[in-house]
Amino acid sequence: MKNTERVSYIRGLAEGLEMDANKKEVKVLNAIIDLLDDMAFSMSEMEDNVNDMADQLDAVDEDLGTMEDDYYDEDHADEDSGEDEDGCSCCDGDDDCYYEVTCPSCHETVCVSEDLVKEGKMECPNCGATLEFDFDDEDDNAKSDSKKSDDEDGTEIPVEGKDDKEPEK
């Protein structure tokens, strides 16, 4: 039973009591019933409006989904995410390799390109400490498994890349 139907039922019960309409108590009761009737009608209108908006929102969501399917090519979804097949975000898909370096001063992990590591040193973007790298290649095509780097204090900073292990989550 809807709220409007329930108010009509209550109104019928009150009229069935055949009370004197001139008494103050009956006037209050009738005013309350009228208020309930107005509130039930307002609620009914709001429910209709909410249902209409939900339908419109569903239509917009459906249109947006169609536009996303048209705009984003499914074949390029992995490349756009910045992750390779292993779920590693160290390399960006353009064969440019990035390494994760943990600063010994601020303990923040920073992604740096292979070019920066080969330059030998850089400044930590978080705390400004100088990070020095010792990047040794076993040969020109393969990277050493013991990639390490040093900061000013001589502390070794592990340089983790795609070939070492997946980044910690």
C-alpha atoms as an extended CHARMM CRD file, in Angstrom:
* protein
*
       169  EXT
         1         1  MET       CA              0.0000000000        0.0000000000        0.0000000000  PROA      1               0.0000000000
         2         2  LYS       CA              1.3980000000        3.4120000000       -0.9950000000  PROA      2               0.0000000000
         3         3  ASN       CA              1.5720000000        6.3440000000        1.4050000000  PROA      3               0.0000000000
         4         4  THR       CA             -1.2410000000        8.2100000000       -0.3730000000  PROA      4               0.0000000000
         5         5  GLU       CA             -3.4720000000        5.1480000000       -0.0270000000  PROA      5               0.0000000000
         6         6  ARG       CA             -2.6120000000        4.8320000000        3.6600000000  PROA      6               0.0000000000
         7         7  VAL       CA             -3.5220000000        8.4940000000        4.3060000000  PROA      7               0.0000000000
         8         8  SER       CA             -6.8440000000        7.9840000000        2.4990000000  PROA      8               0.0000000000
         9         9  TYR       CA             -7.5170000000        4.9620000000        4.6990000000  PROA      9               0.0000000000
        10        10  ILE       CA             -6.7810000000        6.9890000000        7.8640000000  PROA      10              0.0000000000
        11        11  ARG       CA             -9.0340000000        9.8120000000        6.5970000000  PROA      11              0.0000000000
        12        12  GLY       CA            -11.8330000000        7.2820000000        6.0720000000  PROA      12              0.0000000000
        13        13  LEU       CA            -11.3880000000        5.9040000000        9.5990000000  PROA      13              0.0000000000
        14        14  ALA       CA            -11.5470000000        9.4160000000       11.0840000000  PROA      14              0.0000000000
        15        15  GLU       CA            -14.7010000000       10.2900000000        9.1170000000  PROA      15              0.0000000000
        16        16  GLY       CA            -16.2280000000        6.9630000000       10.1680000000  PROA      16              0.0000000000
        17        17  LEU       CA            -16.0110000000        8.0250000000       13.8110000000  PROA      17              0.0000000000
        18        18  GLU       CA            -18.6730000000       10.7030000000       13.0770000000  PROA      18              0.0000000000
        19        19  MET       CA            -17.1210000000       13.1870000000       15.4720000000  PROA      19              0.0000000000
        20        20  ASP       CA            -18.3710000000       16.7460000000       15.7970000000  PROA      20              0.0000000000
        21        21  ALA       CA            -16.3630000000       18.8200000000       13.2640000000  PROA      21              0.0000000000
        22        22  ASN       CA            -16.6550000000       21.9170000000       15.5080000000  PROA      22              0.0000000000
        23        23  LYS       CA            -14.6250000000       20.4390000000       18.3730000000  PROA      23              0.0000000000
        24        24  LYS       CA            -11.0230000000       21.5670000000       18.7060000000  PROA      24              0.0000000000
        25        25  GLU       CA             -9.6710000000       18.0150000000       18.8840000000  PROA      25              0.0000000000
        26        26  VAL       CA            -11.3720000000       17.0690000000       15.6070000000  PROA      26              0.0000000000
        27        27  LYS       CA             -9.9940000000       20.1990000000       13.8900000000  PROA      27              0.0000000000
        28        28  VAL       CA             -6.4350000000       19.2270000000       14.9830000000  PROA      28              0.0000000000
        29        29  LEU       CA             -6.9620000000       15.6580000000       13.8120000000  PROA      29              0.0000000000
        30        30  ASN       CA             -8.2560000000       16.8460000000       10.4090000000  PROA      30              0.0000000000
        31        31  ALA       CA             -5.2910000000       19.2600000000       10.0580000000  PROA      31              0.0000000000
        32        32  ILE       CA             -2.8750000000       16.4050000000       10.7850000000  PROA      32              0.0000000000
        33        33  ILE       CA             -4.5790000000       14.2010000000        8.2090000000  PROA      33              0.0000000000
        34        34  ASP       CA             -4.4040000000       17.0330000000        5.6190000000  PROA      34              0.0000000000
        35        35  LEU       CA             -0.6840000000       17.4760000000        6.3900000000  PROA      35              0.0000000000
        36        36  LEU       CA             -0.1130000000       13.7360000000        6.0000000000  PROA      36              0.0000000000
        37        37  ASP       CA             -1.9510000000       13.8370000000        2.6650000000  PROA      37              0.0000000000
        38        38  ASP       CA              0.2330000000       16.7250000000        1.4020000000  PROA      38              0.0000000000
        39        39  MET       CA              3.4150000000       14.9990000000        2.5730000000  PROA      39              0.0000000000
        40        40  ALA       CA              2.4400000000       11.7100000000        0.9350000000  PROA      40              0.0000000000
        41        41  PHE       CA              1.7020000000       13.5360000000       -2.3350000000  PROA      41              0.0000000000
        42        42  SER       CA              5.0800000000       15.3650000000       -2.1770000000  PROA      42              0.0000000000
        43        43  MET       CA              6.8800000000       12.1010000000       -1.4760000000  PROA      43              0.0000000000
        44        44  SER       CA              5.1540000000       10.4720000000       -4.4230000000  PROA      44              0.0000000000
        45        45  GLU       CA              6.2760000000       13.3000000000       -6.7230000000  PROA      45              0.0000000000
        46        46  MET       CA              9.8550000000       13.0520000000       -5.4010000000  PROA      46              0.0000000000
        47        47  GLU       CA              9.9110000000        9.2940000000       -5.9910000000  PROA      47              0.0000000000
        48        48  ASP       CA              8.7670000000        9.8640000000       -9.5770000000  PROA      48              0.0000000000
        49        49  ASN       CA             11.4720000000       12.5240000000      -10.0820000000  PROA      49              0.0000000000
        50        50  VAL       CA             14.1730000000       10.2480000000       -8.6310000000  PROA      50              0.0000000000
        51        51  ASN       CA             13.0810000000        7.4070000000      -10.9070000000  PROA      51              0.0000000000
        52        52  ASP       CA             13.1820000000        9.7370000000      -13.9320000000  PROA      52              0.0000000000
        53        53  MET       CA             16.6680000000       10.9470000000      -13.0070000000  PROA      53              0.0000000000
        54        54  ALA       CA             17.8370000000        7.3560000000      -12.4960000000  PROA      54              0.0000000000
        55        55  ASP       CA             16.6080000000        6.4980000000      -15.9890000000  PROA      55              0.0000000000
        56        56  GLN       CA             18.3940000000        9.5440000000      -17.4280000000  PROA      56              0.0000000000
        57        57  LEU       CA             21.5820000000        8.6610000000      -15.5430000000  PROA      57              0.0000000000
        58        58  ASP       CA             21.4540000000        5.1160000000      -16.8920000000  PROA      58              0.0000000000
        59        59  ALA       CA             21.1110000000        6.5060000000      -20.4180000000  PROA      59              0.0000000000
        60        60  VAL       CA             24.0840000000        8.8610000000      -19.9000000000  PROA      60              0.0000000000
        61        61  ASP       CA             26.1570000000        6.0150000000      -18.4450000000  PROA      61              0.0000000000
        62        62  GLU       CA             25.3010000000        3.8360000000      -21.4200000000  PROA      62              0.0000000000
        63        63  ASP       CA             26.2500000000        6.6400000000      -23.8430000000  PROA      63              0.0000000000
        64        64  LEU       CA             29.5020000000        7.2430000000      -21.9630000000  PROA      64              0.0000000000
        65        65  GLY       CA             30.3330000000        3.5480000000      -22.1340000000  PROA      65              0.0000000000
        66        66  THR       CA             29.7600000000        3.5850000000      -25.8850000000  PROA      66              0.0000000000
        67        67  MET       CA             31.9610000000        6.6580000000      -26.2580000000  PROA      67              0.0000000000
        68        68  GLU       CA             34.7210000000        5.0660000000      -24.1520000000  PROA      68              0.0000000000
        69        69  ASP       CA             34.5950000000        1.9430000000      -26.2980000000  PROA      69              0.0000000000
        70        70  ASP       CA             34.8490000000        4.0750000000      -29.4350000000  PROA      70              0.0000000000
        71        71  TYR       CA             37.6070000000        6.3280000000      -28.0850000000  PROA      71              0.0000000000
        72        72  TYR       CA             39.7930000000        3.8350000000      -26.2500000000  PROA      72              0.0000000000
        73        73  ASP       CA             41.1120000000        0.9950000000      -28.3490000000  PROA      73              0.0000000000
        74        74  GLU       CA             41.1110000000       -2.2890000000      -26.4350000000  PROA      74              0.0000000000
        75        75  ASP       CA             44.4610000000       -3.3160000000      -27.9890000000  PROA      75              0.0000000000
        76        76  HSD       CA             46.2260000000       -0.3080000000      -26.4910000000  PROA      76              0.0000000000
        77        77  ALA       CA             44.7730000000       -0.5650000000      -22.9810000000  PROA      77              0.0000000000
        78        78  ASP       CA             47.9030000000       -2.2200000000      -21.5350000000  PROA      78              0.0000000000
        79        79  GLU       CA             50.2050000000        0.3720000000      -23.0920000000  PROA      79              0.0000000000
        80        80  ASP       CA             48.1420000000        3.2610000000      -21.7290000000  PROA      80              0.0000000000
        81        81  SER       CA             48.2400000000        1.9190000000      -18.1960000000  PROA      81              0.0000000000
        82        82  GLY       CA             52.0290000000        2.1980000000      -17.9960000000  PROA      82              0.0000000000
        83        83  GLU       CA             52.3920000000       -1.4300000000      -16.9640000000  PROA      83              0.0000000000
        84        84  ASP       CA             54.0540000000       -4.2020000000      -18.9200000000  PROA      84              0.0000000000
        85        85  GLU       CA             52.8360000000       -7.7930000000      -19.2070000000  PROA      85              0.0000000000
        86        86  ASP       CA             54.2240000000       -8.6470000000      -15.7600000000  PROA      86              0.0000000000
        87        87  GLY       CA             52.3170000000       -5.8040000000      -14.0780000000  PROA      87              0.0000000000
        88        88  CYS       CA             55.5560000000       -3.8610000000      -13.5990000000  PROA      88              0.0000000000
        89        89  SER       CA             55.4260000000       -0.1170000000      -14.1510000000  PROA      89              0.0000000000
        90        90  CYS       CA             59.2060000000        0.2650000000      -14.3780000000  PROA      90              0.0000000000
        91        91  CYS       CA             59.1770000000        0.4410000000      -18.1710000000  PROA      91              0.0000000000
        92        92  ASP       CA             56.7080000000        2.6300000000      -20.0250000000  PROA      92              0.0000000000
        93        93  GLY       CA             56.2280000000        0.5280000000      -23.1580000000  PROA      93              0.0000000000
        94        94  ASP       CA             58.5560000000        2.6650000000      -25.3060000000  PROA      94              0.0000000000
        95        95  ASP       CA             61.5160000000        0.4280000000      -24.3890000000  PROA      95              0.0000000000
        96        96  ASP       CA             62.7320000000        3.1510000000      -22.0120000000  PROA      96              0.0000000000
        97        97  CYS       CA             63.5840000000        1.3940000000      -18.7810000000  PROA      97              0.0000000000
        98        98  TYR       CA             63.0860000000        2.9940000000      -15.3860000000  PROA      98              0.0000000000
        99        99  TYR       CA             64.5250000000        1.9120000000      -12.0760000000  PROA      99              0.0000000000
       100       100  GLU       CA             63.1600000000        2.2590000000       -8.5810000000  PROA      100             0.0000000000
       101       101  VAL       CA             65.6710000000        3.8600000000       -6.2260000000  PROA      101             0.0000000000
       102       102  THR       CA             65.1060000000        4.1970000000       -2.4830000000  PROA      102             0.0000000000
       103       103  CYS       CA             66.7390000000        7.2800000000       -0.9940000000  PROA      103             0.0000000000
       104       104  PRO       CA             68.6540000000        6.4050000000        2.1890000000  PROA      104             0.0000000000
       105       105  SER       CA             67.9510000000        9.8460000000        3.6770000000  PROA      105             0.0000000000
       106       106  CYS       CA             64.1800000000       10.1520000000        3.3100000000  PROA      106             0.0000000000
       107       107  HSD       CA             63.4230000000        6.4750000000        2.4820000000  PROA      107             0.0000000000
       108       108  GLU       CA             61.1660000000        7.5030000000       -0.4240000000  PROA      108             0.0000000000
       109       109  THR       CA             61.1660000000        5.4140000000       -3.5950000000  PROA      109             0.0000000000
       110       110  VAL       CA             61.8730000000        7.3580000000       -6.7720000000  PROA      110             0.0000000000
       111       111  CYS       CA             61.5990000000        6.0910000000      -10.3600000000  PROA      111             0.0000000000
       112       112  VAL       CA             64.5860000000        7.1520000000      -12.4540000000  PROA      112             0.0000000000
       113       113  SER       CA             65.3770000000        6.5220000000      -16.0870000000  PROA      113             0.0000000000
       114       114  GLU       CA             68.2760000000        4.3890000000      -17.2210000000  PROA      114             0.0000000000
       115       115  ASP       CA             69.9160000000        7.5340000000      -18.6180000000  PROA      115             0.0000000000
       116       116  LEU       CA             69.9290000000        9.1920000000      -15.1690000000  PROA      116             0.0000000000
       117       117  VAL       CA             71.4120000000        6.0820000000      -13.5920000000  PROA      117             0.0000000000
       118       118  LYS       CA             74.1410000000        6.0040000000      -16.2550000000  PROA      118             0.0000000000
       119       119  GLU       CA             74.9590000000        9.6730000000      -15.5570000000  PROA      119             0.0000000000
       120       120  GLY       CA             76.1130000000        8.5220000000      -12.1350000000  PROA      120             0.0000000000
       121       121  LYS       CA             74.3240000000       10.8730000000       -9.7440000000  PROA      121             0.0000000000
       122       122  MET       CA             71.2110000000       12.9320000000       -9.1960000000  PROA      122             0.0000000000
       123       123  GLU       CA             69.4750000000       14.9120000000       -6.4900000000  PROA      123             0.0000000000
       124       124  CYS       CA             66.6180000000       13.2540000000       -4.5890000000  PROA      124             0.0000000000
       125       125  PRO       CA             63.4330000000       15.1380000000       -5.5820000000  PROA      125             0.0000000000
       126       126  ASN       CA             61.9610000000       14.6070000000       -2.1060000000  PROA      126             0.0000000000
       127       127  CYS       CA             64.7680000000       15.6630000000        0.2530000000  PROA      127             0.0000000000
       128       128  GLY       CA             67.5060000000       17.0490000000       -2.0160000000  PROA      128             0.0000000000
       129       129  ALA       CA             70.1970000000       14.5320000000       -0.9710000000  PROA      129             0.0000000000
       130       130  THR       CA             72.7190000000       13.6350000000       -3.6860000000  PROA      130             0.0000000000
       131       131  LEU       CA             72.3100000000       10.0730000000       -4.8960000000  PROA      131             0.0000000000
       132       132  GLU       CA             75.2970000000        8.5250000000       -6.6650000000  PROA      132             0.0000000000
       133       133  PHE       CA             74.9120000000        5.4350000000       -8.8310000000  PROA      133             0.0000000000
       134       134  ASP       CA             77.3980000000        2.7700000000       -9.8410000000  PROA      134             0.0000000000
       135       135  PHE       CA             75.8160000000        1.1500000000      -12.8720000000  PROA      135             0.0000000000
       136       136  ASP       CA             77.9140000000       -1.7560000000      -14.1330000000  PROA      136             0.0000000000
       137       137  ASP       CA             76.9890000000       -3.7360000000      -17.2570000000  PROA      137             0.0000000000
       138       138  GLU       CA             78.3130000000       -7.2670000000      -17.6600000000  PROA      138             0.0000000000
       139       139  ASP       CA             78.1050000000       -6.6110000000      -21.3820000000  PROA      139             0.0000000000
       140       140  ASP       CA             76.3690000000       -4.0260000000      -23.5520000000  PROA      140             0.0000000000
       141       141  ASN       CA             73.1230000000       -6.0050000000      -23.8810000000  PROA      141             0.0000000000
       142       142  ALA       CA             72.6830000000       -7.5250000000      -20.3980000000  PROA      142             0.0000000000
       143       143  LYS       CA             72.4140000000       -5.7680000000      -17.0710000000  PROA      143             0.0000000000
       144       144  SER       CA             74.1710000000       -7.0310000000      -13.9700000000  PROA      144             0.0000000000
       145       145  ASP       CA             72.0610000000       -8.6070000000      -11.2480000000  PROA      145             0.0000000000
       146       146  SER       CA             74.0350000000       -6.7000000000       -8.6460000000  PROA      146             0.0000000000
       147       147  LYS       CA             73.0120000000       -3.1580000000       -9.5320000000  PROA      147             0.0000000000
       148       148  LYS       CA             73.8970000000       -0.8930000000       -6.6300000000  PROA      148             0.0000000000
       149       149  SER       CA             74.3310000000        2.8210000000       -6.1630000000  PROA      149             0.0000000000
       150       150  ASP       CA             76.0070000000        4.9430000000       -3.4880000000  PROA      150             0.0000000000
       151       151  ASP       CA             75.0000000000        8.2250000000       -1.8840000000  PROA      151             0.0000000000
       152       152  GLU       CA             77.4320000000       10.8450000000       -0.5530000000  PROA      152             0.0000000000
       153       153  ASP       CA             77.8890000000        8.9560000000        2.7180000000  PROA      153             0.0000000000
       154       154  GLY       CA             78.9200000000        5.7510000000        0.9650000000  PROA      154             0.0000000000
       155       155  THR       CA             75.5990000000        4.0230000000        1.6860000000  PROA      155             0.0000000000
       156       156  GLU       CA             74.6280000000        1.6550000000       -1.0770000000  PROA      156             0.0000000000
       157       157  ILE       CA             71.2800000000        2.3220000000       -2.7230000000  PROA      157             0.0000000000
       158       158  PRO       CA             69.7360000000       -0.6630000000       -4.4870000000  PROA      158             0.0000000000
       159       159  VAL       CA             68.6020000000        0.1470000000       -7.9940000000  PROA      159             0.0000000000
       160       160  GLU       CA             65.6780000000       -2.0730000000       -8.8980000000  PROA      160             0.0000000000
       161       161  GLY       CA             64.5870000000       -2.3510000000      -12.4850000000  PROA      161             0.0000000000
       162       162  LYS       CA             62.5200000000       -4.5310000000      -14.7080000000  PROA      162             0.0000000000
       163       163  ASP       CA             65.2120000000       -7.2090000000      -14.7430000000  PROA      163             0.0000000000
       164       164  ASP       CA             65.5740000000       -7.4150000000      -10.9430000000  PROA      164             0.0000000000
       165       165  LYS       CA             62.1680000000       -7.9480000000       -9.3860000000  PROA      165             0.0000000000
       166       166  GLU       CA             58.6940000000       -6.5240000000       -9.3190000000  PROA      166             0.0000000000
       167       167  PRO       CA             58.2910000000       -3.3560000000       -7.2250000000  PROA      167             0.0000000000
       168       168  GLU       CA             56.9270000000       -3.7140000000       -3.7310000000  PROA      168             0.0000000000
       169       169  LYS       CA             53.2870000000       -2.8130000000       -3.2830000000  PROA      169             0.0000000000
